[in-house]
Amino acid sequence: MANEAAIEDVSIGGDGIRLGQFMKFASLLDSGGDVKEAIIDGLVTVNGEVDRRRGRQLQVGDVVGYENRLARVCA
């Protein structure tokens, strides 16, 4: 399974965070504008499914994917 991305655990220091905020916090993308476009274009997954809601509230354990990177929300 060489093309399966490793999941990076990203501690958010709390119970929840919005998708757009988490993508910047996890360094999946640098700017809010880039995050917005990636989400609108359907390039972002949450727990393996495309999600186009930038304001989606993520919970501990959710896995966000963008390109070949995966980041898991950790407390």
N, C-alpha and C positions, 0 to 999 in steps of 0.2 A: 504494500500500500504506500508506495513512494510518493504519490501525488496527493495523499491525504494530509491536510495542513495540521500542524500541531496547534493545540488550543492554548492561548496565553491567558493566564488568570490575571484579572485586573481588579484590584481592591478599590472600591468606591467609598469606603469609610462610612457606609450607611446601609439602608435597606433597599432603596430604589433610586433610579436615575432615568432621565429621558434618553431615548435612542440617540438623538442628535448630540446631546451633551456627552454621552458615553463614547461615541465615535471619536470625538475630539480628545477626550480624556485618555482613551486607550491608544491615541496616536494612529488611528486607522486613516484619518484625514486631518489636515492641518486647519482648514478654515470652515466656518459655518456655511459659507456659500457652496463650497465643494461638497460638504455633507448633505446639504439640502438637495443639490442636483443628483448626487448618487442615489439618495433615497427615492426621489421622484422618478428617476430613470429605472427603478427596480433592480438596482445593483447590490442592494443590501438585504441580507437575510437575518431573521431572528429565529433561532431554534430550527434552522433548515428551511424556513419558508420566507419568501419575499414579503417584506413589509414596507409600505410606502407612507407610514405615519411617523414623521420626525419626532412628534411629541409622545410617541408610545412610551408608557412607563415600563421600564425593565425591572425585573426582580432578580435577586441573588440566584445564580444558577443559569440564567439565560445566556445563550451563546449567540454573539453577533458575528456575521461573516461579511467580509468585503474583499473582493478580488481573491487572493490566495491566503488570506489571513483570517483567523478565528480568535475572538476574544470572549472570555467568559466573565460575567459579572460576579464578583466576590465581595463579601462584606468587609 
